[in-house]
Amino acid sequence: MREYAFASIPILRRRSGTALRTDYRDVIRDHAATGWEFVQAISFESDAQPRLDLVFTREVRE
């Protein structure tokens, strides 16, 4: 069986465009160090509070 975790990174809107508040690579490295495997990034740029959701998975240890 697998378990999943999600990490949200706020997207900042600026005149020059958009930018992530946190570097997504650091978030992926931090999760990988604790046994999580990166699966997918989902962008919610058009939401009222724009964000990038990162999806992680790992085997459940019983």
N, CA, C and O atoms as a CHARMM CRD file, in Angstrom:
* protein
*
  248
    1    1 MET  N      0.83800  -1.17700   0.00000 PROA 1      0.00000
    2    1 MET  CA     0.00000   0.00000   0.00000 PROA 1      0.00000
    3    1 MET  C      0.89000   1.25100   0.00000 PROA 1      0.00000
    4    1 MET  O      1.99800   1.24300   0.53800 PROA 1      0.00000
    5    2 ARG  N      0.38300   2.31500  -0.61000 PROA 2      0.00000
    6    2 ARG  CA     1.14000   3.56500  -0.70600 PROA 2      0.00000
    7    2 ARG  C      0.41700   4.67100   0.04700 PROA 2      0.00000
    8    2 ARG  O     -0.80500   4.65100   0.19200 PROA 2      0.00000
    9    3 GLU  N      1.19100   5.63200   0.51900 PROA 3      0.00000
   10    3 GLU  CA     0.61400   6.82900   1.11600 PROA 3      0.00000
   11    3 GLU  C      1.09100   8.03300   0.31300 PROA 3      0.00000
   12    3 GLU  O      2.11900   7.97900  -0.36200 PROA 3      0.00000
   13    4 TYR  N      0.34000   9.10400   0.39800 PROA 4      0.00000
   14    4 TYR  CA     0.62700  10.29400  -0.38900 PROA 4      0.00000
   15    4 TYR  C      0.74300  11.51300   0.51300 PROA 4      0.00000
   16    4 TYR  O      0.11900  11.58600   1.57200 PROA 4      0.00000
   17    5 ALA  N      1.55400  12.46500   0.07500 PROA 5      0.00000
   18    5 ALA  CA     1.71000  13.73700   0.77700 PROA 5      0.00000
   19    5 ALA  C      1.69100  14.85000  -0.27400 PROA 5      0.00000
   20    5 ALA  O      2.05500  14.64400  -1.43200 PROA 5      0.00000
   21    6 PHE  N      1.26500  16.01300   0.15600 PROA 6      0.00000
   22    6 PHE  CA     1.16400  17.15400  -0.74400 PROA 6      0.00000
   23    6 PHE  C      1.85100  18.35600  -0.11100 PROA 6      0.00000
   24    6 PHE  O      1.74600  18.57900   1.09400 PROA 6      0.00000
   25    7 ALA  N      2.54700  19.11700  -0.92300 PROA 7      0.00000
   26    7 ALA  CA     3.19600  20.34900  -0.46100 PROA 7      0.00000
   27    7 ALA  C      2.74700  21.47700  -1.38600 PROA 7      0.00000
   28    7 ALA  O      2.85700  21.36800  -2.60700 PROA 7      0.00000
   29    8 SER  N      2.24500  22.54800  -0.80200 PROA 8      0.00000
   30    8 SER  CA     1.79000  23.70100  -1.58300 PROA 8      0.00000
   31    8 SER  C      2.81500  24.82700  -1.49700 PROA 8      0.00000
   32    8 SER  O      3.30300  25.17000  -0.42000 PROA 8      0.00000
   33    9 ILE  N      3.12300  25.38400  -2.65300 PROA 9      0.00000
   34    9 ILE  CA     4.04300  26.51400  -2.73300 PROA 9      0.00000
   35    9 ILE  C      3.26400  27.68900  -3.31500 PROA 9      0.00000
   36    9 ILE  O      2.79500  27.61300  -4.45100 PROA 9      0.00000
   37   10 PRO  N      3.11900  28.76700  -2.56100 PROA 10     0.00000
   38   10 PRO  CA     2.38400  29.93400  -3.06600 PROA 10     0.00000
   39   10 PRO  C      3.05400  30.53000  -4.30700 PROA 10     0.00000
   40   10 PRO  O      4.28000  30.57500  -4.41500 PROA 10     0.00000
   41   11 ILE  N      2.21500  30.98200  -5.23600 PROA 11     0.00000
   42   11 ILE  CA     2.68400  31.68100  -6.42800 PROA 11     0.00000
   43   11 ILE  C      2.42700  33.16600  -6.21600 PROA 11     0.00000
   44   11 ILE  O      1.30600  33.57400  -5.91400 PROA 11     0.00000
   45   12 LEU  N      3.46200  33.96300  -6.37500 PROA 12     0.00000
   46   12 LEU  CA     3.35900  35.41000  -6.20100 PROA 12     0.00000
   47   12 LEU  C      3.09600  36.05700  -7.55400 PROA 12     0.00000
   48   12 LEU  O      3.78200  35.76600  -8.53300 PROA 12     0.00000
   49   13 ARG  N      2.10700  36.92900  -7.60100 PROA 13     0.00000
   50   13 ARG  CA     1.81400  37.66900  -8.83500 PROA 13     0.00000
   51   13 ARG  C      2.53900  39.00800  -8.77800 PROA 13     0.00000
   52   13 ARG  O      2.46800  39.73500  -7.78700 PROA 13     0.00000
   53   14 ARG  N      3.23300  39.31200  -9.86200 PROA 14     0.00000
   54   14 ARG  CA     3.97500  40.56700  -9.96500 PROA 14     0.00000
   55   14 ARG  C      3.67100  41.20400 -11.31400 PROA 14     0.00000
   56   14 ARG  O      3.11000  40.56500 -12.20400 PROA 14     0.00000
   57   15 ARG  N      4.03900  42.44200 -11.45000 PROA 15     0.00000
   58   15 ARG  CA     3.84700  43.10200 -12.75000 PROA 15     0.00000
   59   15 ARG  C      4.60800  42.39100 -13.85400 PROA 15     0.00000
   60   15 ARG  O      4.13300  42.29200 -14.98600 PROA 15     0.00000
   61   16 SER  N      5.77300  41.90400 -13.52300 PROA 16     0.00000
   62   16 SER  CA     6.62700  41.24800 -14.52300 PROA 16     0.00000
   63   16 SER  C      6.23200  39.79000 -14.77100 PROA 16     0.00000
   64   16 SER  O      6.82000  39.12500 -15.62400 PROA 16     0.00000
   65   17 GLY  N      5.23900  39.29300 -14.03000 PROA 17     0.00000
   66   17 GLY  CA     4.81500  37.90200 -14.20000 PROA 17     0.00000
   67   17 GLY  C      4.59000  37.23000 -12.85800 PROA 17     0.00000
   68   17 GLY  O      4.21200  37.88100 -11.88400 PROA 17     0.00000
   69   18 THR  N      4.81800  35.94800 -12.81000 PROA 18     0.00000
   70   18 THR  CA     4.62100  35.19400 -11.57300 PROA 18     0.00000
   71   18 THR  C      5.94000  34.58300 -11.11500 PROA 18     0.00000
   72   18 THR  O      6.86600  34.39700 -11.90500 PROA 18     0.00000
   73   19 ALA  N      6.00500  34.27200  -9.80700 PROA 19     0.00000
   74   19 ALA  CA     7.19700  33.64600  -9.23600 PROA 19     0.00000
   75   19 ALA  C      6.76100  32.78400  -8.05600 PROA 19     0.00000
   76   19 ALA  O      5.77800  33.09100  -7.38200 PROA 19     0.00000
   77   20 LEU  N      7.48900  31.71700  -7.81500 PROA 20     0.00000
   78   20 LEU  CA     7.21300  30.86300  -6.66200 PROA 20     0.00000
   79   20 LEU  C      7.84900  31.47100  -5.41600 PROA 20     0.00000
   80   20 LEU  O      8.95500  32.01000  -5.47200 PROA 20     0.00000
   81   21 ARG  N      7.14500  31.37900  -4.30100 PROA 21     0.00000
   82   21 ARG  CA     7.68000  31.92300  -3.04500 PROA 21     0.00000
   83   21 ARG  C      8.87600  31.10200  -2.56900 PROA 21     0.00000
   84   21 ARG  O      9.81300  31.65100  -1.99100 PROA 21     0.00000
   85   22 THR  N      8.84900  29.78800  -2.80800 PROA 22     0.00000
   86   22 THR  CA     9.91400  28.87100  -2.38800 PROA 22     0.00000
   87   22 THR  C     10.39600  28.09900  -3.61200 PROA 22     0.00000
   88   22 THR  O      9.60400  27.80100  -4.50500 PROA 22     0.00000
   89   23 ASP  N     11.66100  27.78000  -3.66000 PROA 23     0.00000
   90   23 ASP  CA    12.19700  26.98400  -4.76700 PROA 23     0.00000
   91   23 ASP  C     11.66900  25.55800  -4.66800 PROA 23     0.00000
   92   23 ASP  O     11.91300  24.87100  -3.67600 PROA 23     0.00000
   93   24 TYR  N     10.95100  25.11600  -5.68500 PROA 24     0.00000
   94   24 TYR  CA    10.35300  23.77400  -5.68100 PROA 24     0.00000
   95   24 TYR  C     11.40700  22.67900  -5.55900 PROA 24     0.00000
   96   24 TYR  O     11.12400  21.61100  -5.01500 PROA 24     0.00000
   97   25 ARG  N     12.61100  22.92400  -6.05300 PROA 25     0.00000
   98   25 ARG  CA    13.66100  21.90400  -5.98800 PROA 25     0.00000
   99   25 ARG  C     14.06600  21.61200  -4.55100 PROA 25     0.00000
  100   25 ARG  O     14.35800  20.46700  -4.20500 PROA 25     0.00000
  101   26 ASP  N     14.08400  22.64500  -3.71100 PROA 26     0.00000
  102   26 ASP  CA    14.40800  22.44600  -2.30200 PROA 26     0.00000
  103   26 ASP  C     13.33500  21.61300  -1.60300 PROA 26     0.00000
  104   26 ASP  O     13.65300  20.75600  -0.77900 PROA 26     0.00000
  105   27 VAL  N     12.07800  21.85900  -1.92700 PROA 27     0.00000
  106   27 VAL  CA    10.97800  21.09900  -1.33300 PROA 27     0.00000
  107   27 VAL  C     11.07700  19.62700  -1.74100 PROA 27     0.00000
  108   27 VAL  O     10.88600  18.74000  -0.90900 PROA 27     0.00000
  109   28 ILE  N     11.37000  19.36800  -3.00400 PROA 28     0.00000
  110   28 ILE  CA    11.50800  17.99000  -3.49000 PROA 28     0.00000
  111   28 ILE  C     12.68700  17.30200  -2.80200 PROA 28     0.00000
  112   28 ILE  O     12.56600  16.15000  -2.38600 PROA 28     0.00000
  113   29 ARG  N     13.82200  17.98500  -2.67700 PROA 29     0.00000
  114   29 ARG  CA    14.99300  17.40100  -1.99800 PROA 29     0.00000
  115   29 ARG  C     14.69200  17.08300  -0.53400 PROA 29     0.00000
  116   29 ARG  O     15.08300  16.02900  -0.03300 PROA 29     0.00000
  117   30 ASP  N     13.99800  17.99500   0.15200 PROA 30     0.00000
  118   30 ASP  CA    13.65400  17.77500   1.56500 PROA 30     0.00000
  119   30 ASP  C     12.75700  16.55200   1.73400 PROA 30     0.00000
  120   30 ASP  O     12.96900  15.74900   2.64300 PROA 30     0.00000
  121   31 HSD  N     11.76900  16.40600   0.87300 PROA 31     0.00000
  122   31 HSD  CA    10.88100  15.24300   0.95800 PROA 31     0.00000
  123   31 HSD  C     11.63000  13.95300   0.59000 PROA 31     0.00000
  124   31 HSD  O     11.42200  12.91300   1.21600 PROA 31     0.00000
  125   32 ALA  N     12.48900  14.02200  -0.41000 PROA 32     0.00000
  126   32 ALA  CA    13.25600  12.83900  -0.81600 PROA 32     0.00000
  127   32 ALA  C     14.16400  12.35600   0.31200 PROA 32     0.00000
  128   32 ALA  O     14.38100  11.15400   0.46400 PROA 32     0.00000
  129   33 ALA  N     14.68900  13.28000   1.09600 PROA 33     0.00000
  130   33 ALA  CA    15.57600  12.91200   2.20200 PROA 33     0.00000
  131   33 ALA  C     14.84700  12.11900   3.28400 PROA 33     0.00000
  132   33 ALA  O     15.47600  11.40900   4.06900 PROA 33     0.00000
  133   34 THR  N     13.52400  12.24100   3.32300 PROA 34     0.00000
  134   34 THR  CA    12.74200  11.49500   4.31600 PROA 34     0.00000
  135   34 THR  C     11.96600  10.33900   3.68600 PROA 34     0.00000
  136   34 THR  O     11.01900   9.82700   4.28300 PROA 34     0.00000
  137   35 GLY  N     12.36600   9.93100   2.48500 PROA 35     0.00000
  138   35 GLY  CA    11.79500   8.73200   1.87500 PROA 35     0.00000
  139   35 GLY  C     10.64000   8.93600   0.91500 PROA 35     0.00000
  140   35 GLY  O     10.06000   7.95900   0.44100 PROA 35     0.00000
  141   36 TRP  N     10.29100  10.18100   0.61400 PROA 36     0.00000
  142   36 TRP  CA     9.19500  10.45000  -0.30900 PROA 36     0.00000
  143   36 TRP  C      9.70900  10.51800  -1.73700 PROA 36     0.00000
  144   36 TRP  O     10.81700  10.99300  -1.98300 PROA 36     0.00000
  145   37 GLU  N      8.90700  10.04500  -2.67100 PROA 37     0.00000
  146   37 GLU  CA     9.23700  10.08800  -4.09700 PROA 37     0.00000
  147   37 GLU  C      8.32000  11.10700  -4.76700 PROA 37     0.00000
  148   37 GLU  O      7.10200  11.06300  -4.59300 PROA 37     0.00000
  149   38 PHE  N      8.90600  12.02300  -5.53200 PROA 38     0.00000
  150   38 PHE  CA     8.12800  13.03300  -6.24400 PROA 38     0.00000
  151   38 PHE  C      7.32100  12.37800  -7.35400 PROA 38     0.00000
  152   38 PHE  O      7.84200  11.55300  -8.10500 PROA 38     0.00000
  153   39 VAL  N      6.02400  12.75500  -7.45800 PROA 39     0.00000
  154   39 VAL  CA     5.14200  12.17700  -8.47400 PROA 39     0.00000
  155   39 VAL  C      4.77200  13.20200  -9.53800 PROA 39     0.00000
  156   39 VAL  O      4.93600  12.95600 -10.73300 PROA 39     0.00000
  157   40 GLN  N      4.26600  14.36800  -9.09100 PROA 40     0.00000
  158   40 GLN  CA     3.73600  15.32400 -10.05500 PROA 40     0.00000
  159   40 GLN  C      3.61000  16.71100  -9.43900 PROA 40     0.00000
  160   40 GLN  O      3.49000  16.85900  -8.22300 PROA 40     0.00000
  161   41 ALA  N      3.63900  17.72800 -10.30500 PROA 41     0.00000
  162   41 ALA  CA     3.37400  19.11100  -9.89100 PROA 41     0.00000
  163   41 ALA  C      2.07500  19.55200 -10.54800 PROA 41     0.00000
  164   41 ALA  O      1.87100  19.34900 -11.74500 PROA 41     0.00000
  165   42 ILE  N      1.19400  20.16200  -9.75000 PROA 42     0.00000
  166   42 ILE  CA    -0.09600  20.63000 -10.25500 PROA 42     0.00000
  167   42 ILE  C     -0.17000  22.13000 -10.00600 PROA 42     0.00000
  168   42 ILE  O     -0.03900  22.59000  -8.87200 PROA 42     0.00000
  169   43 SER  N     -0.38300  22.88600 -11.07600 PROA 43     0.00000
  170   43 SER  CA    -0.42000  24.33700 -10.97700 PROA 43     0.00000
  171   43 SER  C     -1.85600  24.83200 -10.83500 PROA 43     0.00000
  172   43 SER  O     -2.75000  24.41400 -11.57100 PROA 43     0.00000
  173   44 PHE  N     -2.05700  25.72600  -9.87700 PROA 44     0.00000
  174   44 PHE  CA    -3.34500  26.38100  -9.66800 PROA 44     0.00000
  175   44 PHE  C     -3.13900  27.89100  -9.80500 PROA 44     0.00000
  176   44 PHE  O     -3.39700  28.64700  -8.86800 PROA 44     0.00000
  177   45 GLU  N     -2.67400  28.32100 -10.97800 PROA 45     0.00000
  178   45 GLU  CA    -2.33000  29.72500 -11.20800 PROA 45     0.00000
  179   45 GLU  C     -3.54500  30.63200 -11.27400 PROA 45     0.00000
  180   45 GLU  O     -3.44100  31.81200 -10.94000 PROA 45     0.00000
  181   46 SER  N     -4.69100  30.12100 -11.69300 PROA 46     0.00000
  182   46 SER  CA    -5.86300  30.97700 -11.85900 PROA 46     0.00000
  183   46 SER  C     -6.74400  31.04600 -10.61200 PROA 46     0.00000
  184   46 SER  O     -7.77200  31.72300 -10.62700 PROA 46     0.00000
  185   47 ASP  N     -6.36100  30.35800  -9.53400 PROA 47     0.00000
  186   47 ASP  CA    -7.11500  30.43700  -8.28400 PROA 47     0.00000
  187   47 ASP  C     -6.97400  31.82000  -7.64700 PROA 47     0.00000
  188   47 ASP  O     -6.08200  32.59300  -7.99900 PROA 47     0.00000
  189   48 ALA  N     -7.87200  32.11700  -6.70100 PROA 48     0.00000
  190   48 ALA  CA    -7.77800  33.37800  -5.96600 PROA 48     0.00000
  191   48 ALA  C     -6.46300  33.46000  -5.19800 PROA 48     0.00000
  192   48 ALA  O     -5.86300  34.53000  -5.09100 PROA 48     0.00000
  193   49 GLN  N     -6.01500  32.31100  -4.65800 PROA 49     0.00000
  194   49 GLN  CA    -4.71300  32.22100  -4.00400 PROA 49     0.00000
  195   49 GLN  C     -3.86900  31.22100  -4.79600 PROA 49     0.00000
  196   49 GLN  O     -3.83100  30.03900  -4.45800 PROA 49     0.00000
  197   50 PRO  N     -3.19500  31.69000  -5.84700 PROA 50     0.00000
  198   50 PRO  CA    -2.46700  30.77900  -6.73600 PROA 50     0.00000
  199   50 PRO  C     -1.37100  30.00900  -6.00800 PROA 50     0.00000
  200   50 PRO  O     -0.72000  30.52800  -5.10200 PROA 50     0.00000
  201   51 ARG  N     -1.18000  28.74900  -6.42900 PROA 51     0.00000
  202   51 ARG  CA    -0.17900  27.89900  -5.78600 PROA 51     0.00000
  203   51 ARG  C      0.24800  26.78900  -6.74300 PROA 51     0.00000
  204   51 ARG  O     -0.39500  26.53100  -7.76000 PROA 51     0.00000
  205   52 LEU  N      1.34000  26.15200  -6.38500 PROA 52     0.00000
  206   52 LEU  CA     1.82800  24.96200  -7.06600 PROA 52     0.00000
  207   52 LEU  C      1.80600  23.84100  -6.04300 PROA 52     0.00000
  208   52 LEU  O      2.47200  23.93300  -5.01100 PROA 52     0.00000
  209   53 ASP  N      1.05500  22.79100  -6.31100 PROA 53     0.00000
  210   53 ASP  CA     1.00200  21.63600  -5.40800 PROA 53     0.00000
  211   53 ASP  C      1.94300  20.55500  -5.91700 PROA 53     0.00000
  212   53 ASP  O      1.89400  20.18200  -7.08900 PROA 53     0.00000
  213   54 LEU  N      2.79400  20.05600  -5.03900 PROA 54     0.00000
  214   54 LEU  CA     3.69400  18.95700  -5.36000 PROA 54     0.00000
  215   54 LEU  C      3.14900  17.70200  -4.69800 PROA 54     0.00000
  216   54 LEU  O      2.77100  17.72400  -3.52700 PROA 54     0.00000
  217   55 VAL  N      3.11100  16.60500  -5.45000 PROA 55     0.00000
  218   55 VAL  CA     2.57200  15.34500  -4.96000 PROA 55     0.00000
  219   55 VAL  C      3.72900  14.36800  -4.74600 PROA 55     0.00000
  220   55 VAL  O      4.60100  14.21900  -5.60200 PROA 55     0.00000
  221   56 PHE  N      3.72000  13.70900  -3.59200 PROA 56     0.00000
  222   56 PHE  CA     4.75400  12.74700  -3.23000 PROA 56     0.00000
  223   56 PHE  C      4.10000  11.43400  -2.79800 PROA 56     0.00000
  224   56 PHE  O      2.95700  11.42400  -2.34100 PROA 56     0.00000
  225   57 THR  N      4.82600  10.33700  -2.94400 PROA 57     0.00000
  226   57 THR  CA     4.32400   9.03300  -2.50200 PROA 57     0.00000
  227   57 THR  C      5.45600   8.21300  -1.91200 PROA 57     0.00000
  228   57 THR  O      6.63400   8.46600  -2.16900 PROA 57     0.00000
  229   58 ARG  N      5.06900   7.21400  -1.10600 PROA 58     0.00000
  230   58 ARG  CA     6.03000   6.24400  -0.57600 PROA 58     0.00000
  231   58 ARG  C      5.26400   5.01300  -0.10500 PROA 58     0.00000
  232   58 ARG  O      4.05500   5.06100   0.12400 PROA 58     0.00000
  233   59 GLU  N      5.98600   3.92700   0.03200 PROA 59     0.00000
  234   59 GLU  CA     5.39900   2.69000   0.53700 PROA 59     0.00000
  235   59 GLU  C      5.09400   2.84800   2.01700 PROA 59     0.00000
  236   59 GLU  O      5.87700   3.43200   2.76600 PROA 59     0.00000
  237   60 VAL  N      3.95000   2.32200   2.42800 PROA 60     0.00000
  238   60 VAL  CA     3.59600   2.35000   3.84700 PROA 60     0.00000
  239   60 VAL  C      4.40600   1.28100   4.54600 PROA 60     0.00000
  240   60 VAL  O      4.44500   0.13000   4.11100 PROA 60     0.00000
  241   61 ARG  N      5.05200   1.66600   5.62900 PROA 61     0.00000
  242   61 ARG  CA     5.84900   0.71500   6.40000 PROA 61     0.00000
  243   61 ARG  C      5.04100   0.25900   7.59400 PROA 61     0.00000
  244   61 ARG  O      4.66300   1.05700   8.45100 PROA 61     0.00000
  245   62 GLU  N      4.78300  -1.03500   7.63800 PROA 62     0.00000
  246   62 GLU  CA     3.94800  -1.58800   8.73300 PROA 62     0.00000
  247   62 GLU  C      4.78100  -2.27700   9.75600 PROA 62     0.00000
  248   62 GLU  O      4.25000  -2.79600  10.73800 PROA 62     0.00000
